[in-house]
Amino acid sequence: MDFAPDAAMQPYLDAAAEIAQQIAPDYSARETAGQIEPELRLLMGSRGLIAPELPTALGGRDERALTTGMLTEQIARGDLTVAYVQVIGSLVGQILSRCARPEVAARWIPRITSGQDIVAIGLSEPGNGSDAGNPSMTARADGDGWVLEGTKSMSFAMHASAAVVFARTAEDRRGHGISAFLVELDRDGVECRRAPDVGTRAVGRGLVTLQGVRVPGEHLLGRLGGGFTEVMQGFDFSRALIGLQVLGAAQVSLEETWEYTSTRIAFDRPVSSFQGVAFPLAEAETLLAAARLLCQRTLWLKDSGLPHTKEAAMCKWWAPKTAYDVIHQCLLSHGQYGYLADRPLEQRMRDVMGLQIGDGTAQIMKLVIARHSVGRAAAP
Ligand SMILES: Cc1cc2nc3c(=O)[nH]c(=O)nc-3n(C[C@H](O)[C@H](O)[C@H](O)COP(=O)(O)OP(=O)(O)OC[C@H]3O[C@@H](n4cnc5c(N)ncnc54)[C@H](O)[C@@H]3O)c2cc1C
């Protein structure tokens, strides 16, 4: 296992570091505007920073998943919400490359990797998030296509051109009889409403209602009734990416805090010379390093074709919790200045908090870990 960036990986990391520096000053402005600039997406796409692990033939760069993870962490150092573009691009790109008909994949994946379009993922519903295998959205066969009815809750609801949505295609046991579809969001019968979230507002999360929306038959992803089991596999990847995304925001917060505390004077000394200030930060360094290794190892398992569902669930509950706790500690270590709204710390805390929920809560991740450890029958 070697996580040192190699020669192939380095140009992506350099480009990501350059873009992170460029986007950092507008972190707060992006929240106020409620969007990520489309030109920024195009710039990231042109530098190969969106889903580079996808095959070259589909607009990717045949890079390792580990490369995507490392560059996601880099981008998140500048603006964690911009790194959502990487996470959603890789999640949906993987789903389409594995499950879409070749002509649908060829049409949509290059639009994602170039930054031209965002394709969102609609699994949760207003009445149903953790119990995702039991959706209310329905899809009924209609001639050579499908008609969808229901409401989904998703990131990028306000900015995506299309979404992968999960709908019930048969009355069956939970998880079975669920199919996935690619739905363009400019179709008749689609309505998008922004959610008044406390954070990650640039991502434009919201509710997407489909009322009698017709999609062509070739937009079915994977097998009919196999959507849940087949398509859900993509989440193992996004969980490790989210881990690195939040760690990027926490690491930069920690670096800023060492800088601040080593120059802020109290009792005639830099406050970092007090153990009460320095030791929590030293502990934070340790926790971030450990969480990063967990996420990188999960991506290494993916790159090696080895199972990593349990490890991905560990990344998803532990990295956001650790990142949130570290940023909170950083805010406190800044004293009154940490509490100012014009500093990025409080915004990062609100944004990371969203990722303690989005893509599955800590409780659901611990269920996954327990089931993979003792089997379903003996787990909660
Ligand atoms: C920032 C953000 C971005 C998001 N982006 C997307 C997106 O792009 N696409 C998408 O489809 N969804 C998205 N979501 C929705 C998200 O996936 C759900 O909110 C999440 O899965 C939890 O579902 P819920 O909100 O319905 O909570 P509920 O399922 O109602 O759960 C409420 C509480 O009960 C706990 N709980 C539920 N069941 C169990 C159980 N069996 N054992 C123990 N505890 C349990 C939960 O952990 C939670 O604490 C996003 C959410 C946020 C906040």
Ligand as a Chemical Component Dictionary entry (heavy atoms), coordinates in Angstrom:
data_LIG
# 
_chem_comp.id                   LIG 
_chem_comp.type                 NON-POLYMER 
_chem_comp.pdbx_formal_charge   0 
_chem_comp.three_letter_code    LIG 
# 
loop_
_chem_comp_atom.comp_id 
_chem_comp_atom.atom_id 
_chem_comp_atom.alt_atom_id 
_chem_comp_atom.type_symbol 
_chem_comp_atom.charge 
_chem_comp_atom.model_Cartn_x 
_chem_comp_atom.model_Cartn_y 
_chem_comp_atom.model_Cartn_z 
_chem_comp_atom.pdbx_ordinal 
LIG C1  C1  C 0 -26.421 18.373 2.949  1  
LIG C2  C2  C 0 -27.285 17.266 2.482  2  
LIG C3  C3  C 0 -27.159 16.792 1.180  3  
LIG C4  C4  C 0 -27.978 15.761 0.725  4  
LIG N1  N1  N 0 -27.873 15.355 -0.571 5  
LIG C5  C5  C 0 -28.669 14.350 -1.019 6  
LIG C6  C6  C 0 -28.599 13.932 -2.390 7  
LIG O1  O1  O 0 -27.840 14.474 -3.211 8  
LIG N2  N2  N 0 -29.407 12.922 -2.781 9  
LIG C7  C7  C 0 -30.250 12.293 -1.922 10 
LIG O2  O2  O 0 -30.931 11.374 -2.364 11 
LIG N3  N3  N 0 -30.362 12.686 -0.638 12 
LIG C8  C8  C 0 -29.598 13.700 -0.175 13 
LIG N4  N4  N 0 -29.706 14.113 1.134  14 
LIG C9  C9  C 0 -30.673 13.462 2.025  15 
LIG C10 C10 C 0 -29.971 12.519 2.995  16 
LIG O3  O3  O 0 -29.400 11.414 2.318  17 
LIG C11 C11 C 0 -30.979 12.081 4.063  18 
LIG O4  O4  O 0 -31.354 13.259 4.784  19 
LIG C12 C12 C 0 -30.392 11.067 5.021  20 
LIG O5  O5  O 0 -30.194 9.829  4.364  21 
LIG C13 C13 C 0 -31.269 10.857 6.272  22 
LIG O6  O6  O 0 -32.607 10.663 5.916  23 
LIG P1  P1  P 0 -33.759 11.522 6.644  24 
LIG O7  O7  O 0 -33.337 12.948 6.598  25 
LIG O8  O8  O 0 -35.044 11.169 6.026  26 
LIG O9  O9  O 0 -33.719 11.056 8.145  27 
LIG P2  P2  P 0 -34.552 9.846  8.762  28 
LIG O10 O10 O 0 -34.374 8.639  7.930  29 
LIG O11 O11 O 0 -35.928 10.306 9.023  30 
LIG O12 O12 O 0 -33.787 9.644  10.143 31 
LIG C14 C14 C 0 -33.979 10.500 11.274 32 
LIG C15 C15 C 0 -32.994 10.067 12.346 33 
LIG O13 O13 O 0 -33.247 8.707  12.717 34 
LIG C16 C16 C 0 -32.079 7.915  12.540 35 
LIG N5  N5  N 0 -32.445 6.576  12.063 36 
LIG C17 C17 C 0 -33.269 6.258  11.031 37 
LIG N6  N6  N 0 -33.351 4.932  10.887 38 
LIG C18 C18 C 0 -32.532 4.383  11.819 39 
LIG C19 C19 C 0 -32.179 3.063  12.188 40 
LIG N7  N7  N 0 -32.660 1.994  11.525 41 
LIG N8  N8  N 0 -31.303 2.876  13.212 42 
LIG C20 C20 C 0 -30.803 3.947  13.886 43 
LIG N9  N9  N 0 -31.114 5.224  13.595 44 
LIG C21 C21 C 0 -31.963 5.444  12.570 45 
LIG C22 C22 C 0 -31.232 8.676  11.525 46 
LIG O14 O14 O 0 -29.866 8.344  11.634 47 
LIG C23 C23 C 0 -31.549 10.119 11.872 48 
LIG O15 O15 O 0 -30.707 10.539 12.920 49 
LIG C24 C24 C 0 -28.920 15.169 1.602  50 
LIG C25 C25 C 0 -29.053 15.633 2.904  51 
LIG C26 C26 C 0 -28.262 16.683 3.348  52 
LIG C27 C27 C 0 -28.442 17.196 4.739  53 
# 
loop_
_chem_comp_bond.comp_id 
_chem_comp_bond.atom_id_1 
_chem_comp_bond.atom_id_2 
_chem_comp_bond.value_order 
_chem_comp_bond.pdbx_ordinal 
LIG C1  C2  SING 1  
LIG C2  C3  SING 2  
LIG C2  C26 DOUB 3  
LIG C3  C4  DOUB 4  
LIG C4  N1  SING 5  
LIG C4  C24 SING 6  
LIG N1  C5  DOUB 7  
LIG C5  C6  SING 8  
LIG C5  C8  SING 9  
LIG C6  O1  DOUB 10 
LIG C6  N2  SING 11 
LIG N2  C7  SING 12 
LIG C7  O2  DOUB 13 
LIG C7  N3  SING 14 
LIG N3  C8  DOUB 15 
LIG C8  N4  SING 16 
LIG N4  C9  SING 17 
LIG N4  C24 SING 18 
LIG C9  C10 SING 19 
LIG C10 O3  SING 20 
LIG C10 C11 SING 21 
LIG C11 O4  SING 22 
LIG C11 C12 SING 23 
LIG C12 O5  SING 24 
LIG C12 C13 SING 25 
LIG C13 O6  SING 26 
LIG O6  P1  SING 27 
LIG P1  O7  DOUB 28 
LIG P1  O8  SING 29 
LIG P1  O9  SING 30 
LIG O9  P2  SING 31 
LIG P2  O10 DOUB 32 
LIG P2  O11 SING 33 
LIG P2  O12 SING 34 
LIG O12 C14 SING 35 
LIG C14 C15 SING 36 
LIG C15 O13 SING 37 
LIG C15 C23 SING 38 
LIG O13 C16 SING 39 
LIG C16 N5  SING 40 
LIG C16 C22 SING 41 
LIG N5  C17 SING 42 
LIG N5  C21 SING 43 
LIG C17 N6  DOUB 44 
LIG N6  C18 SING 45 
LIG C18 C19 SING 46 
LIG C18 C21 DOUB 47 
LIG C19 N7  SING 48 
LIG C19 N8  DOUB 49 
LIG N8  C20 SING 50 
LIG C20 N9  DOUB 51 
LIG N9  C21 SING 52 
LIG C22 O14 SING 53 
LIG C22 C23 SING 54 
LIG C23 O15 SING 55 
LIG C24 C25 DOUB 56 
LIG C25 C26 SING 57 
LIG C26 C27 SING 58 
# 
